[in-house]
Amino acid sequence: MRGTIDCWLLRSDRIVPMQGVPAEVEYHRVYAGEKRQILRGIAAIVLLVAGLIVFAQLCQAAASMIDTGFLGRTGLSPLTQAAGAFSLALLIPYSMLLQRSLYGQPAGSLHSVAGHFRFGVFGRSLLAFGPFLLIVMSVGFLFTPDDTIPWNTADLVAYFVISMTMIPLAAAGEEYGFRGLMFRVLGGWTRGSLPGAILGITVTTVLFSLLHGSLDPYILGSYLVLFGAMAIITWRTGGLEVAVVLHGVYNVSALSLANTLHLDVGGDLSSRSEIAGTPANLVPSAGLAVITAIVWWTTRKSGPALTPESGYADSVPGVSDDA
């Protein structure tokens, strides 16, 4: 067992016993075993992506039906924005269901190596990194072109409410699906922990970046940094809490700032593949790189957090109570 982790971020209050979860392994190695289970992993990834597509289509169809049939609206509206966010949020229970069905793992193990959602880790990371990332995102918007469109007050209020409520859940859904389930699937295909981490980080980062539909070097580069940082942080912290915070703050601040500046959010989303990026797109990437470096530095001596040792101690293995 590793030594104590002198890391304020990863202090844990309790451990939930997790039957069937291997002891003292890193987050991405929970599915690893004697057999690599390649076919089972491919099935999990296919079902995950299929769920992503089906949920989006169903939710958008329902929203469009209400918009066109009752509200007389077309294109992006608060309702379609909320529907898209809700479809991504559905990946949280769906990913847990796939994990349980295909790997027999309890739902709580998808949160973290502690077997539950570590609200302490979530809160500390929000306080430590949230304001900094918000400021960095705001700086990036200072270089946004002055192309604006008219907005009505009702839509601005609706988008604000959606930004504060649904967008964080959407960001969490993406984390549970890709930095959670898919990262674990790929991380279990190798014989060693480090190769598994490299494979999982690389594939999830590239695949999810390409799914966002832009090949512009600045925009694609910002996606690669964002999702690569989320994967590395998940690996080092042994859970999804910090990644959920950072991804949530990133998306909430981006949408809120776009609405505040009256930018054409709908046009940008519908023509994402045609938008030309600028170096300003990489300003938040610099902030994320700093945060990732801080997380890596704080876990440099202990390495990534592990699942509990056999017997389920009262604290995370390797984490001292007074860390």
C-alpha positions as semicolon CSV with decimal commas, in nm:
position;residue;x (nm);y (nm);z (nm)
1;M;0,000;0,000;0,000
2;R;0,123;0,347;-0,082
3;G;0,217;0,606;0,173
4;T;-0,010;0,882;0,288
5;I;-0,131;1,140;0,040
6;D;-0,042;1,485;0,162
7;C;-0,322;1,641;-0,040
8;W;-0,594;1,865;0,101
9;L;-0,805;1,806;-0,210
10;L;-0,843;1,431;-0,163
11;R;-0,936;1,409;0,201
12;S;-1,233;1,173;0,234
13;D;-1,495;1,145;0,503
14;R;-1,593;0,782;0,461
15;I;-1,573;0,472;0,247
16;V;-1,874;0,282;0,117
17;P;-1,805;-0,095;0,101
18;M;-1,810;-0,203;-0,264
19;Q;-1,865;-0,572;-0,315
20;G;-1,691;-0,699;-0,625
21;V;-1,463;-0,395;-0,667
22;P;-1,094;-0,493;-0,671
23;A;-0,886;-0,362;-0,382
24;E;-0,610;-0,103;-0,414
25;V;-0,641;-0,027;-0,784
26;E;-0,658;0,304;-0,966
27;Y;-0,988;0,443;-1,091
28;H;-0,945;0,327;-1,449
29;R;-0,840;-0,028;-1,350
30;V;-1,161;-0,136;-1,178
31;Y;-1,274;-0,337;-1,484
32;A;-0,932;-0,499;-1,537
33;G;-0,901;-0,870;-1,470
34;E;-0,741;-1,191;-1,588
35;K;-0,914;-1,145;-1,924
36;R;-0,911;-0,818;-2,116
37;Q;-1,283;-0,844;-2,207
38;I;-1,234;-0,661;-2,536
39;L;-1,573;-0,757;-2,684
40;R;-1,755;-0,659;-2,367
41;G;-1,573;-0,326;-2,368
42;I;-1,660;-0,261;-2,732
43;A;-2,024;-0,338;-2,652
44;A;-2,013;-0,091;-2,362
45;I;-1,867;0,185;-2,582
46;V;-2,115;0,121;-2,863
47;L;-2,408;0,126;-2,620
48;L;-2,277;0,445;-2,461
49;V;-2,248;0,630;-2,792
50;A;-2,583;0,489;-2,907
51;G;-2,744;0,613;-2,587
52;L;-2,588;0,956;-2,640
53;I;-2,740;0,975;-2,989
54;V;-3,081;0,827;-2,903
55;F;-3,131;1,045;-2,594
56;A;-3,039;1,356;-2,794
57;Q;-3,275;1,269;-3,079
58;L;-3,569;1,189;-2,853
59;C;-3,529;1,496;-2,634
60;Q;-3,478;1,729;-2,930
61;A;-3,777;1,581;-3,112
62;A;-3,999;1,640;-2,810
63;A;-3,872;1,996;-2,767
64;S;-3,913;2,076;-3,138
65;M;-4,267;1,939;-3,134
66;I;-4,360;2,173;-2,850
67;D;-4,174;2,468;-3,004
68;T;-4,327;2,437;-3,350
69;G;-4,669;2,305;-3,251
70;F;-4,748;2,528;-2,953
71;L;-4,498;2,813;-2,939
72;G;-4,445;2,880;-3,310
73;R;-4,066;2,875;-3,282
74;T;-3,792;2,715;-3,489
75;G;-3,418;2,677;-3,443
76;L;-3,241;2,698;-3,109
77;S;-3,470;2,804;-2,826
78;P;-3,452;2,779;-2,447
79;L;-3,659;2,462;-2,469
80;T;-3,430;2,292;-2,721
81;Q;-3,126;2,402;-2,518
82;A;-3,278;2,249;-2,206
83;A;-3,366;1,931;-2,397
84;G;-3,008;1,893;-2,519
85;A;-2,874;1,942;-2,167
86;F;-3,124;1,693;-2,026
87;S;-3,025;1,431;-2,282
88;L;-2,662;1,459;-2,169
89;A;-2,761;1,445;-1,803
90;L;-2,929;1,111;-1,874
91;L;-2,581;0,966;-1,934
92;I;-2,525;0,966;-1,556
93;P;-2,778;0,693;-1,470
94;Y;-2,730;0,528;-1,810
95;S;-2,354;0,489;-1,757
96;M;-2,418;0,343;-1,412
97;L;-2,667;0,101;-1,563
98;L;-2,419;-0,011;-1,829
99;Q;-2,150;-0,059;-1,565
100;R;-2,383;-0,266;-1,349
101;S;-2,518;-0,473;-1,638
102;L;-2,192;-0,543;-1,820
103;Y;-1,936;-0,547;-1,539
104;G;-2,138;-0,619;-1,226
105;Q;-1,998;-0,312;-1,049
106;P;-2,210;-0,111;-0,804
107;A;-2,328;0,227;-0,928
108;G;-2,140;0,414;-0,656
109;S;-1,802;0,298;-0,779
110;L;-1,844;0,507;-1,093
111;H;-1,832;0,823;-0,879
112;S;-1,490;0,755;-0,733
113;V;-1,256;0,503;-0,578
114;A;-1,423;0,581;-0,245
115;G;-1,748;0,421;-0,361
116;H;-1,954;0,738;-0,340
117;F;-1,962;1,096;-0,464
118;R;-1,705;1,279;-0,253
119;F;-1,883;1,605;-0,177
120;G;-1,581;1,727;0,018
121;V;-1,359;1,689;-0,287
122;F;-1,628;1,854;-0,499
123;G;-1,661;2,151;-0,265
124;R;-1,289;2,206;-0,216
125;S;-1,219;2,194;-0,588
126;L;-1,507;2,434;-0,657
127;L;-1,370;2,686;-0,408
128;A;-1,008;2,645;-0,519
129;F;-1,044;2,624;-0,896
130;G;-1,390;2,760;-0,982
131;P;-1,319;3,136;-0,946
132;F;-0,986;3,105;-1,128
133;L;-1,141;2,921;-1,424
134;L;-1,431;3,167;-1,436
135;I;-1,185;3,458;-1,460
136;V;-0,982;3,284;-1,730
137;M;-1,298;3,213;-1,931
138;S;-1,401;3,577;-1,898
139;V;-1,063;3,696;-2,025
140;G;-1,107;3,481;-2,333
141;F;-1,439;3,651;-2,409
142;L;-1,272;3,994;-2,409
143;F;-1,140;3,904;-2,755
144;T;-1,479;3,795;-2,890
145;P;-1,590;3,976;-3,208
146;D;-1,863;4,236;-3,164
147;D;-2,114;4,044;-3,379
148;T;-2,436;4,043;-3,177
149;I;-2,801;3,960;-3,239
150;P;-3,120;4,085;-3,077
151;W;-3,235;3,898;-2,766
152;N;-3,563;3,933;-2,583
153;T;-3,578;3,950;-2,207
154;A;-3,775;3,626;-2,165
155;D;-3,514;3,425;-2,356
156;L;-3,227;3,581;-2,164
157;V;-3,389;3,492;-1,833
158;A;-3,470;3,139;-1,956
159;Y;-3,114;3,079;-2,073
160;F;-2,980;3,208;-1,742
161;V;-3,195;2,958;-1,552
162;I;-3,090;2,677;-1,787
163;S;-2,724;2,775;-1,747
164;M;-2,747;2,758;-1,368
165;T;-2,947;2,434;-1,347
166;M;-2,927;2,210;-1,653
167;I;-2,584;2,289;-1,799
168;P;-2,390;2,162;-1,493
169;L;-2,584;1,834;-1,512
170;A;-2,508;1,807;-1,883
171;A;-2,136;1,853;-1,815
172;A;-2,155;1,588;-1,542
173;G;-2,327;1,349;-1,783
174;E;-2,041;1,382;-2,029
175;E;-1,793;1,314;-1,753
176;Y;-1,972;1,002;-1,631
177;G;-2,003;0,868;-1,983
178;F;-1,654;0,937;-2,119
179;R;-1,416;1,003;-1,828
180;G;-1,610;0,750;-1,624
181;L;-1,738;0,446;-1,812
182;M;-1,532;0,470;-2,132
183;F;-1,211;0,557;-1,947
184;R;-1,256;0,249;-1,728
185;V;-1,334;0,025;-2,026
186;L;-1,019;0,129;-2,213
187;G;-0,809;0,135;-1,897
188;G;-0,886;-0,232;-1,839
189;W;-0,764;-0,346;-2,179
190;T;-0,393;-0,327;-2,098
191;R;-0,178;-0,539;-1,868
192;G;-0,043;-0,244;-1,673
193;S;-0,189;0,058;-1,501
194;L;0,015;0,329;-1,678
195;P;-0,047;0,195;-2,031
196;G;-0,416;0,172;-1,941
197;A;-0,419;0,534;-1,828
198;I;-0,241;0,649;-2,145
199;L;-0,480;0,452;-2,368
200;G;-0,788;0,571;-2,184
201;I;-0,683;0,936;-2,171
202;T;-0,579;0,945;-2,537
203;V;-0,880;0,769;-2,689
204;T;-1,148;0,940;-2,480
205;T;-0,991;1,281;-2,542
206;V;-0,956;1,244;-2,919
207;L;-1,292;1,073;-2,972
208;F;-1,496;1,315;-2,763
209;S;-1,318;1,615;-2,918
210;L;-1,400;1,494;-3,268
211;L;-1,762;1,434;-3,169
212;H;-1,793;1,808;-3,114
213;G;-1,772;1,855;-3,490
214;S;-1,493;2,105;-3,549
215;L;-1,155;2,054;-3,716
216;D;-1,045;2,415;-3,679
217;P;-0,703;2,396;-3,509
218;Y;-0,786;2,652;-3,239
219;I;-1,129;2,513;-3,153
220;L;-1,021;2,149;-3,177
221;G;-0,712;2,232;-2,974
222;S;-0,926;2,382;-2,698
223;Y;-1,137;2,065;-2,690
224;L;-0,831;1,843;-2,674
225;V;-0,691;2,039;-2,381
226;L;-1,027;2,047;-2,199
227;F;-1,104;1,678;-2,229
228;G;-0,743;1,570;-2,184
229;A;-0,725;1,772;-1,863
230;M;-1,051;1,616;-1,737
231;A;-0,919;1,265;-1,804
232;I;-0,584;1,326;-1,635
233;I;-0,750;1,485;-1,333
234;T;-0,995;1,194;-1,304
235;W;-0,704;0,951;-1,308
236;R;-0,499;1,138;-1,049
237;T;-0,784;1,215;-0,809
238;G;-0,948;0,875;-0,842
239;G;-1,292;1,010;-0,926
240;L;-1,509;1,240;-1,130
241;E;-1,579;1,516;-0,880
242;V;-1,306;1,763;-0,982
243;A;-1,368;1,701;-1,351
244;V;-1,741;1,765;-1,300
245;V;-1,660;2,096;-1,128
246;L;-1,422;2,216;-1,398
247;H;-1,635;2,104;-1,692
248;G;-1,944;2,253;-1,530
249;V;-1,779;2,591;-1,463
250;Y;-1,634;2,591;-1,816
251;N;-1,972;2,532;-1,983
252;V;-2,180;2,749;-1,751
253;S;-1,948;3,048;-1,783
254;A;-1,925;3,007;-2,162
255;L;-2,303;3,002;-2,213
256;S;-2,370;3,275;-1,957
257;L;-2,109;3,506;-2,107
258;A;-2,236;3,440;-2,459
259;N;-2,589;3,533;-2,352
260;T;-2,469;3,839;-2,162
261;L;-2,286;3,962;-2,472
262;H;-2,589;3,877;-2,694
263;L;-2,387;3,646;-2,916
264;D;-2,547;3,416;-3,172
265;V;-2,529;3,096;-2,969
266;G;-2,772;2,910;-3,192
267;G;-2,583;2,998;-3,508
268;D;-2,252;2,897;-3,358
269;L;-2,386;2,559;-3,244
270;S;-2,557;2,481;-3,574
271;S;-2,251;2,571;-3,784
272;R;-1,978;2,458;-3,547
273;S;-1,784;2,284;-3,825
274;E;-1,763;2,609;-4,025
275;I;-1,654;2,846;-3,748
276;A;-1,299;2,978;-3,766
277;G;-1,129;2,986;-3,429
278;T;-0,877;3,235;-3,295
279;P;-0,594;3,219;-3,040
280;A;-0,848;3,350;-2,786
281;N;-1,002;3,000;-2,787
282;L;-0,686;2,874;-2,619
283;V;-0,693;3,120;-2,328
284;P;-0,908;2,888;-2,111
285;S;-0,678;2,603;-2,214
286;A;-0,389;2,775;-2,039
287;G;-0,594;2,797;-1,720
288;L;-0,688;2,429;-1,742
289;A;-0,323;2,338;-1,793
290;V;-0,234;2,525;-1,473
291;I;-0,507;2,346;-1,276
292;T;-0,400;2,007;-1,412
293;A;-0,042;2,079;-1,311
294;I;-0,156;2,170;-0,958
295;V;-0,351;1,846;-0,925
296;W;-0,055;1,646;-1,054
297;W;0,182;1,824;-0,816
298;T;-0,035;1,758;-0,512
299;T;-0,042;1,385;-0,591
300;R;0,318;1,356;-0,708
301;K;0,441;1,159;-0,405
302;S;0,150;0,920;-0,362
303;G;0,039;0,873;-0,718
304;P;-0,326;0,835;-0,819
305;A;-0,582;0,756;-0,547
306;L;-0,675;0,389;-0,503
307;T;-0,981;0,187;-0,417
308;P;-0,998;0,066;-0,053
309;E;-0,778;-0,215;0,065
310;S;-0,943;-0,543;0,161
311;G;-1,153;-0,500;0,472
312;Y;-1,277;-0,152;0,376
313;A;-1,093;0,082;0,612
314;D;-1,262;0,394;0,743
315;S;-1,064;0,622;0,515
316;V;-0,926;0,613;0,166
317;P;-0,618;0,389;0,146
318;G;-0,317;0,609;0,140
319;V;-0,502;0,917;0,265
320;S;-0,430;1,029;0,617
321;D;-0,707;1,184;0,826
322;D;-0,497;1,493;0,887
323;A;-0,376;1,535;0,529
